[in-house]
Structure formats: structure tokens, C-alpha cells
Amino acid sequence: MRMRLKLSGEKASLVAKALMPDNIEGMRTVLEENSASISFETSKLSSAIAVADDLILNAKVAFEMLALASESEEWGEDAERSEGDSRGKRSRNKRRGGR
């Protein structure tokens, strides 16, 4: 029995690379620009379902972690901008004799 899981999206290749250390014998990962596919063969349906379930769950977690990291970076950039704005205000106030 052959199975193939296709991931798509901007971070699909990154997620597929993160899953590669868990590849079992005979598993093949093909990376493309905005997608990746993971193929494998098993002799039992129950094994195929178990491997597919693991891959899907791990891919879901990896995509979620990348989304959190992206949000965190954006939040950090916003905080740096706000901090820079408040520093600029403090400097102007000091020059004017304020706090």
C-alpha cells in the first residue's frame, strides 16, 4: 500500500524538513517551493493509518509553532517600534526641560 501526504503553503518545505528525522525506511520527502510531499509504503492498512496520523499531527504542530514564532516576531517588532517612539518622546521632552 502506497500513501502520500502533500503539504502546501509558504512554510511547507520547512515543516517537511522538520519531519524528516522521523522518516521510516522507504519514506521519501520531495521539497518544492511552496509545497512538499511525503510518500511511504506499508504492507498493512493499520500501519499506513498510524504513520499518516503521526505525520499529520506532527505537521500540524510544526505549522502552529511557525505561526506562533511569526506572531512573536511581529509582536517584537511592534514593541521595538513603540519603545523607539517613547524614547524619542522622552528625548524631546528632556531637551525642552521636561521629563
Summary of the structure (lengths in Angstrom):
residues: 99
radius of gyration: 23.0
end to end distance: 72.8
largest distance: 79.8
contacts: 238
relative contact order: 0.14
helix: 63%
strand: 18%
